[in-house]
Amino acid sequence: MEEGYQVALASIASGATFRLYTFLALAVLGCPLFLKVVQRILVSPLRDVPGPKNAALFPWTITIATFKWQRAQLHKDYGPLVRIGPNEVSISDWRYYRAIYSSNKASSKEPTFYLPIVFVDQHNIFAMTNKEEHAARRKISASPYSLQSMTRLEPMIRSKADNLAKRLLEISSSATTGTVNAFLMCGLFSLEVVCKAGFGKDFPFEDTTDLTELLEAMDGSAFTFILDGLLPWLRPTGFAHKMPFVGEPYQRRRQWEQKSRALLREFLQLPDKDDGYLISPYLSSVDGFLGRKLNHEEFVEEAMGIMFAGSGTTSTTLTYLLYALSRPGYEAIQTRLRAELEDGGESVSELRKLPYLNAVIKETFRLYPTIISSLPRVLNEPMKVHDIDLPVGTVVNMQNFVHHRDPAVFPDPELFNPERWLNPHADMESALTPFSLGRRACIGLNLAWDELYIAVSSVFRNLELRLGEEMTEADMELEDRFNIAPVGHKLMLKVSKAKNLS
């Protein structure tokens, strides 16, 4: 009996000791976590920035909200400055955009966001966070994008734009549905332009198979760049293309890389490969930061960057412009634009002077900005935003999707209204930021403008567009894949020849 009591007491003591050790272990492990919680909520220099309390602890909440288009609602709920992470804030007041994005001194690109945006694991001009490295790369790459260089490209762009108009009419006229997928046609147009301007590559008008396969590989791989940012360990495993759910986008990315390498092999056989193509400076010039010319993998990296940045953004803008003007109730905009185009000239220098054409393009930029992801910057200097001091090291970002819809600057902001740009006030021009600002602004903005001027002119001089009955508003909701695309991946239009207005 006594022995049984001793065993029982020993068992109780052993259990108590185990619980004590467990408690102490949890306390030791939990103490740093508790201190981190206290630091982020009560001690952080961002503690006075309004926002959801869980955002101070877990940035994933806001990441999910951003993908659900709730960033604008956060600013409606909390104001122009919202804490969206332990060390990150979102700003909706467009007046701070220039200070953040146009100054190399005030802020720098946030590395964890930009470094995953690579194509073959090399640095590219868009994703570079080192200012000296970026300046050297931009210096050698800028010449083909100048206005003078664009003049040489104008006849080629016009030829491709005429192909776009022909395809829209021919396919719509011959299809049993009487419609054509303008989203695909705009993608083919923009990719044709960038392949010819970038690499001297022409595709036959009659057979778009190769061009379509390249476009679909690029389009299908877009989601991988978001995955690389969220799950940076995934792609280096080498098995991403075989995994469920994410495998197909990574397979598309492999196809894109293979097609890009084949295209570059053709380019390197051209006798005039050093003569003014967008990729030419990367082949012939010494990078001042590296102290040498780019090696082949760096060359491939920049080539894929040219295709990625130079085609998807412009084609999306053109897609949403055609959508905006083809909807029921917007026929008057088409008519007014067509009349202005008929009275104006056809050269880009003449098109630039047409007020209504510019108004239509700017309103498309405003309502459907092609890059809607936040572009985070790290503050190198303290910044005061609405009486709140943000210290050095704070990650700040803005979404042009949000400040392009500021009702104080753009009344009735959800309405597509080109007339607002016919007599714009200074705040409107300053708040419109489709290409960003400063030294990190889009290097291809001159090419983008010229493509839009010429394509819109070619389409609306010759064609009348109506939205296909099968289209819904849900089809055209913005899908955030860093750059936007319609959720339905289609824009079905009925196309007919324009009536003679003369």
Beta strands, then each sheet from edge to edge (+ up, - down):
strand 1: 81-85
strand 2: 88-91
strand 3: 107-109
strand 4: 180-181
strand 5: 377-379
strand 6: 383-385
strand 7: 388-390
strand 8: 395-397
strand 9: 463-467
strand 10: 478-480
strand 11: 484-486
strand 12: 492-497
sheet 1: 1+ 2- 8- 5+ 3-
sheet 2: 4+ 12- 9+
sheet 3: 6+ 7-
sheet 4: 10+ 11-
end
